[in-house]
């Protein structure tokens, strides 16, 4: 295997593929990426046995020699990253070493044979849909921050994708809050549910751009696969049952508070400075057209903000984790947000006042 490639051409796909590589690997070969040269193109694959990323780029080198080998991902990325802009990089497999030359620099990397490299097996697709990269990225962005991280309830360490009558709904929850977002997928009418693991969601989002290029997503019983131009993303699914999120959505909330998103965000951020560092609780006092946000901490320090809002109900007081509120306000679209509340012991519902394609549920706190 031998080929020459420009630094800028190989660096981005190399970094993307290495994102799937397991940092704390148990098998030495999982620290490597597979490089395969054939038919004038270079294919690179990284995997941790759960998530697999594949990138393909066309090579303009007329003297390339086909072949395949696995090489240490981090070392190869670091070498390419630290070479100067515009550098031509020659990679040549010599025996069991991959020799990398660029200008007056020379590196020799240990390799492992490609026959030992594990790849996620092909599975028959149950359904398929096409969306723009921007649509799919925004769907994930609007809800991914609510995913659990290393929760013993392993099915919460990921995101639910649910298809019902032409709508794809993404739901994430860690048990204290829930985020939900939707896009239209008119070609899919059959109901379907799957849970994509946390790492798979984060890696998929890194591959998606903010543009109108298409991405084709295939869903099966065990895998999700996304074809994103020069990248092919594959992830195993979480084998578990996601809780029925519909039961968590607040019903009958009759206290509607509407306000300017930026004003609310800045007020909550200021009050958060003096909230309890461990519990992060803030108190919301609502009265006619006014919202008071207050917090205190064990040092007896206090913060209070009063904001003009649209509210015409009876006075009420409720406590929330300010970090959860700020996560929503930093993510939600639109200029105005609506809080729908019921009583101090019920969850609050937050959404864009002009668009119901995303909504957020936050559990109350006793203060």
N, C-alpha and C positions, 0 to 999 in steps of 0.2 A: 504494500500500500504506500503510495507516494502522491502528494499533490501540493500545489502552492495556492494560497488564498490570501486575500487582503484582510488586514486586522479588523476593519470596520464591518466586513461582511460576515465574519465568523463570530465576533465577540457577543453580539446581542443574542443570537440563537443559542450559543454555548452557555451563556448565563441563564437563559430561560430553562434550558434542559437540565442544568445542574441544580435548579430549584427543587426537582423531584428527588435528588440524591439524598439518601439518609445520612444525617450527620453522625448519629451514634449507631453505626452499623454493626451488625453481628456477623454478617458475611463480608469478607474483604472486597468481593466483587461489587457489592452495593455502593462502595465509595467511588466506583468507576462509572464512566459513560461509554456506551458502545459507539464506535465510529465505523461507518461502512461507506466505502466509495464504490460506486457502480453506475454505469450509464451516464457518466458526466455529472453526477450529483453526489453530494455528501449528506448522509443521514446520520443524525446523532440522537441517541436515546438514553434517557436517565430514568431510574425507577427506584422505589423503596418497597416494592412488592404490593403496595396499595395504590399508588399513583404512578402513572407512566407518562412522560413527555417525550415527544418525538419531533425533531425539527429537520427540515430538508432544505438544502440550498444548492443552487446550480453552480458548478465550477467552470471557470473560463480557461482552466489550465489544459492546453492541448497534449501535454506530456504526462498526464496523471496515470497512475497505475492502480487498478482496482484491488480491493482487499478489505478486511475488517479486523478490528482489534478493540479491546477495552483499555481505557487509560484513566488515571486518577483525575476526577472531575475538578476538585478544588485547585490542584497544582496547575492544570492546564488553563483554567480560567485566570488564575493569578498571573501566569506567564503572558497570556495574550493581553490581559488588561494593562500590564505594566510596560509593554512594548510601545514605542512611539506611534502617534497617529499616522495613518497611511502606510504603515509598515507592511511589506510582503512577508508572509510566513510560510516557510516550507516545512511540511511534515513528512517524514520518511520512516517507515517501519523497517528497522534493521535488526534481524534476529528477534530477540524478545524485548527490544528497546524501541521506543518511539523517539526519534531524533528530530528536534525542532530547531530550525535555523531562521534567523532574521537579522540581516545586516551582519554585524560582527558578534552577535549573540548566538550561543549554542546551548541547548538543553537536551538531556537524555532522560526520558521517563520510563519507569518500569511499567510493564503491561501484564494483562491476564488474557488468556484466549477467549474469543467471543463465544465459543461453544458452551462456556459455563454461565453466560449471561442470562438471567431469568427475564422472561417477558410475560406480560399479562395475556392470557389466552384470549383468542377471539370468541365472541359470544353473539348469538343471534339477536338482532335488534327487535324489540317489541314495537317500538314506535319512533318516529323521527319528525323533527320540525326544524324550520329555518327561521332565524331572527337576525337582526343586525347586531354587530358587536356592541354598539352603544346601548341597545335595548337590554341585552343580556347582562352587560356589565352593570347598568343602573339597577336592574332587578336585584342583583347580588349585593351591590353597594348599599341599597336601602335597607337591607335586613341582616347583613353578615355580622355586624357588631354585637348582635344579641346571642350568637352561638356560644354554647358552653365551652370551656377549655379544661380538658382532663377531668370531667365530671364522671363519677362512678356510674351514673346513668348514661352509658356510652352512646345511646341513641340521641342524646342532646348535643353531643360533640360533633355537630354537623348541621346541615340544612335540609329541611323537607322540600322536595319538589312535588307538587300535586297538580295533576291535570284534571280539569272538569269542564266539559262542554266548551272547548275552545279557549280556555284560560289556563295559563301556567301561574301557579301561586307558589312563592318561596316563603317559607316560615322558619324562623330561628328563635329559640328560647333557651334560657339557662335556668328556668324555674322561678326567677324573680321578675323577669320582663319578657316581652314577646314582640317580635317585629314581623310584619307581613307585607309583602309587595306582590304586584300582579302585572303580567303583560298578556296580550292577546296572542294566541296561537290557533288561528281558525282551522288549520288543517287537522287538529287533534280534537276528537269528540269523546273518545273512550276514556273512562276514568283510570287513573294510574297514580301510584305513589312510590317514591323512593327517597332514601336519605343519603345525601352525598357527604362524605366525611369532611371535617374542618380543613384539613390540609388540601384536599382536592378543591374545595371552594376557593381557598386563598390562592392556589396556583392557577386555577382557571381565570380568576379575576386579573392576575398579573399578565396573562396572555392577551386579554381583550383590550382593544383600543377604543377610543372615543370617536368612532366613525361609522359609516353606513355599510361597511363591508359585511358580507353575509357570514354567518357561522351556522353550521349544520350540527345539530345535537341528536345523538341516537341514545335511546334508553332501552335497557333490557332488565331482566330480573336481577342480574348481578353487577352490571357495569353501566357507567355513563361514558359516552365518547363524544368529543367535540372536535370537529374539523374546522380549524381556524387558519385558512390560507396555507402558510408554510409550516404550521404547527398542527400536530395531532395530539390531543389530550385524552387520556383514558384514566378512569378511576374506578376502583371497586366500590360497591355501595355498602353502607352500614346495614348489617343484618339485625334488624330490630323493629319495634313498632313505635312510631312517633305518637306522643299523646294527642288526644283529640283537641286541637287548638280552638275549635269553635266553642267549646265549653268554657274557655278562658275569656273569650271576648265579652266585655261588660255589656249587660243588657239594661235598658230602661234608665240610663243616665239622663237626668233632666236638668243638670246644672252645666250650662255651656259657657265657657270662657274663651273669648277670641282676642288675640293680640298680635302685635307686630313681632315677627320671628326674631329679627336682629335685636330689638329692644329687650325681649325676654331673654335671649341668649346671653347678652352682656350682663343683665341684672343677675341671672342665676350664676354666671361665672364669678362675679364679684362677691356674692354672698357665700359661694362655695369656699372662698379663701379662709373663712373663719368657721367652717363647719367641722364637726368631729372627724379627724383624719381617718379613723377606723370605720365609722358607721355612715359618714357622709350625709347625714339627715338634714333636710331643710323643712321649715314649716310654711305652708301656704295658707294665708287668710284672705278669703274672698268676700267682697261686699260689692254693693252696686257700683259698677264701672271702675272698680279698683282691686288690684291684687297686691298684697303685701307678702314679701318673701323674707324670711328671717332664719338665722342660724346662730348657734353658740357652740362652744367647745369646753373641754374640761378646765381650760385656763380662765374661764369666765369671760372670754372675749365674745362680743356679739356683733352681728351685721344685720342690717335691715334695708330693704329696697321697697319702694312703693311705685307701682306702674299703673298707668291708665289702660284699662282693657274694656272690652264690651261684655257686660254681665248684668243680667236683670233678675237674678234669683235671690233666695234668702242667704244670709251670711253663713259661711261655712269655713271650717279649718281642717286641714289634712296634711300629713307628712309624707315626703318622698325622698328617695336616695337621689341627691343632686347630680351624681355622675350619670345615672340612667337618663335623667331629664336632658342633660347636656348632650349626651350621645345622640338622642333623638333630634334635638334642635340643630346639631351640627350636620345632620344627614338629610332631614326632611326638605323637600322642595317647597317653593312657593314663598310668598311674602308674609302671609298671615297663617298662624296655626290655631287650631281649636283644641281645647281641653274639654273632654266630656267626663263629668264627675257625678257620683251618686251620693255617697256618704263617706265619712272618714275611714270606714273599714273596707271599702270597696276599691278595686283597681281603677286607675284612671286611664282613659283612652286619649291618645294624642294623634292628630293627623293634620295634614295640609287642609286649610279651611276651604280650598277651592278644588280639591282633587282627592278622591277616595281610593286611588290605586295603591296607596301604602298607608298602613296604620300601625300604631304602637300601643302596647299595653304595659303599664308599670304598676307593680304591686305597691300598696301603701306601707308606710312605716309608722310604728307607735313612737311618739316623741315625748 
